[in-house]
Structures are given as C-alpha cells and as structure tokens.
Amino acid sequence: MQIEGARCWLVGASSGLGAALARELDAAGAVVAVSARRQERLQELTAGTGMTPVAVDVTDAESVRAGFEQVRSALGGLDVLVYCAGTWQVSDVRDWDQESFEQHVSTNLLGLGQCLDVTLPTLREQRRGAVVGIASVAAYRGVPGADYYGPTKAAVVNLLEALRASLRTDGVRVMSVLPGFLRSEMTDAADFPQPFKITAEDAAARIVRGMRQDRTVLVFPRRMRALMTGARMVPAAVWPRLTPVLRLPWVRRL
Ligand SMILES: NC(=O)c1ccc[n+]([C@@H]2O[C@H](COP(=O)([O-])OP(=O)(O)OC[C@H]3O[C@@H](n4cnc5c(N)ncnc54)[C@H](OP(=O)(O)O)[C@@H]3O)[C@@H](O)[C@H]2O)c1
C-alpha cells in the first residue's frame, strides 16, 4: 500500500504503539487523524504537526460515529483504518472479575466492531483502502494472567481473517498485526519479566514497513514468533501442565 498521501485514522493513538505509529505514518507522508479518550495527550502528540486530534471512546457507539464524521471531513475521506486501542490488566480467574472481563471485550473487540461499522461503508464504496488491526501473540494460547485479554485478541485475529476473505472482492485489504511485548504504559508498570521486549518506535517502524509491503499477517519480534509458533504445537492436554514448567512470565505473578 502507498503510505504517502494515504488518509489514515489511527484509533488508540494517545500513547504507546498508537502514538509511535502516528508519528511514523506522519513522517512517511500519510495524512493522519488520531483518536483516543485522553484529549490532552492527543493535543501533545499533534502539536506542530499536520495530524488531526479527534477524541473518541471506542466503547461508546455515538462517540465513534461522531468522531469518524469529524475525521472524514478533516481528511477529506478515509483510506486506512488502524485499530490500536486496547486494554490489559493481569487477571486471576480464580477470583473472576466480570467487570474487567467486559472491559477487555468492549475495548479490544467490540471497539474494533464500532470502528468497522462506521468506516467499512466508505472503504467498500470507494473500492480501495485497508484495515490494519493490532492484535497480539497472546491470541495464540490461553495463558493464566491474560485470561481476559487473550480471548479478545484471539477473536480479533479470527475477525480480521474473516474480514480479509469477505472484503477480497471489494478492494479493501486487511492486515493483522501480532506484536510480542513492547514498551508502553500497558506493560511498563507490570513487575514480571517480559522477554524479547522492543520499543514502540521499533514496532511502529515494522508495521509501516509491513503496510508498504502489503503484508497479510505480521508477527514480531522474530524470537517471540518462534516461541509462540512452538507453543501452538503443544497438545491442549499438555499445555496446562507446561505453563508453570515453562515459568511463563504471566504465571509467575499468580
Ligand atoms: N504493550 C505490549 O506489550 C503489547 C503487545 C502486543 C499487543 N499490544 C497491543 O497494542 C495496542 C496498543 O497498546 P500499547 O501497548 O501501546 O498500550 P497503551 O499505551 O496503554 O495504549 C493503549 C491505547 O488504547 C487507547 N484506548 C484504551 N481504551 C480506549 C477507549 N475506550 N477508547 C479509545 N481509546 C482507548 C488508549 O488511549 P486512552 O486511554 O487515551 O483512551 C491508548 O491510546 C493494544 O491493542 C495492545 O493490546 C501491546
């Protein structure tokens, strides 16, 4: 996909990966609008740039609809939706927290649905454009500590795959991004080891490179991809016994 001149709406761009991705796309010549709830962060990010800040709460359908109207008129249309909004808190399902579970589902999964609801008609009508969804390698296996987060990311991967097939004849490309650990507010406060962690800037550069190359699925960094590829091959009956043996970082906390 051509980045220069592409009108991109980055949802979940007030910090971490989304903010780094916004800066990377802006520097590459894209026409960028950024959204999230924290308006002051969006103002800081866009100050002195050509980027447009539009406050949006993805858990609120009306906020997403109104936000997209603003974005569309500011950019003069839309070519690329990048969905980066996400939340993660360490979970312990032995003390089930329904509120936290619902918060993960509404931000990580239903929020993507809200954004697709408002943007797909535009992308399909012009028969050109792309959807880039940020999932996670946590989609690959059920892991204690990511009990609420992992399922939402697995659902996002599945949804993007179905969408890619459904939109094949509409000229709309769909790219799935599954990063390993990266430095951000989401993970930096957590007190467990995070192997192969990379910076948000490094991740953003990889994603923009992937967009340019029209990659379908992007999983990085390489060592995390190798680890999770191996993990996917472990039989389901063995996996529960293996997670403590492997001393996976999430497990240590429990
Ligand atoms: N950090 C990692 O190790 C890692 C690994 C794999 C995948 N990811 C994924 O990468 C994405 C970015 O995460 P990050 O690590 O950069 O964490 P982050 O700094 O906490 O960023 C999360 C972003 O989502 C936005 N967001 C959360 N709830 C929202 C809502 N209701 N409405 C609108 N925006 C909302 C936040 O903005 P506001 O709070 O201002 O609304 C923020 O901009 C997430 O999808 C995450 O799951 C992260």
The ligand as a Gaussian input file, in Angstrom:
#p B3LYP/6-31G(d) Opt

LIG

0 1
 N        2.392000      -3.432000      25.166000
 C        2.528000      -4.665000      24.663000
 O        3.412000      -5.430000      25.084000
 C        1.587000      -5.135000      23.580000
 C        1.838000      -6.381000      22.987000
 C        1.002000      -6.832000      21.977000
 C       -0.064000      -6.059000      21.571000
 N       -0.294000      -4.842000      22.150000
 C       -1.441000      -4.077000      21.682000
 O       -1.004000      -2.829000      21.176000
 C       -2.062000      -1.883000      21.293000
 C       -1.523000      -0.610000      21.926000
 O       -1.165000      -0.887000      23.258000
 P        0.064000      -0.176000      23.988000
 O        0.957000      -1.247000      24.440000
 O        0.601000       0.918000      23.142000
 O       -0.662000       0.372000      25.300000
 P       -1.151000       1.825000      25.734000
 O       -0.015000       2.784000      25.711000
 O       -1.882000       1.612000      27.004000
 O       -2.157000       2.245000      24.571000
 C       -3.499000       1.866000      24.538000
 C       -4.241000       2.868000      23.683000
 O       -5.619000       2.470000      23.607000
 C       -6.421000       3.602000      23.899000
 N       -7.692000       3.220000      24.463000
 C       -7.922000       2.411000      25.528000
 N       -9.244000       2.367000      25.793000
 C       -9.851000       3.176000      24.889000
 C      -11.196000       3.578000      24.662000
 N      -12.202000       3.130000      25.431000
 N      -11.456000       4.438000      23.642000
 C      -10.453000       4.905000      22.859000
 N       -9.161000       4.568000      23.027000
 C       -8.869000       3.723000      24.035000
 C       -5.577000       4.403000      24.898000
 O       -5.992000       5.767000      24.910000
 P       -6.879000       6.481000      26.066000
 O       -6.538000       5.832000      27.359000
 O       -6.447000       7.905000      25.959000
 O       -8.290000       6.282000      25.648000
 C       -4.202000       4.271000      24.269000
 O       -4.035000       5.223000      23.252000
 C       -3.161000      -2.571000      22.112000
 O       -4.156000      -3.057000      21.260000
 C       -2.417000      -3.718000      22.776000
 O       -3.281000      -4.778000      23.099000
 C        0.517000      -4.356000      23.137000

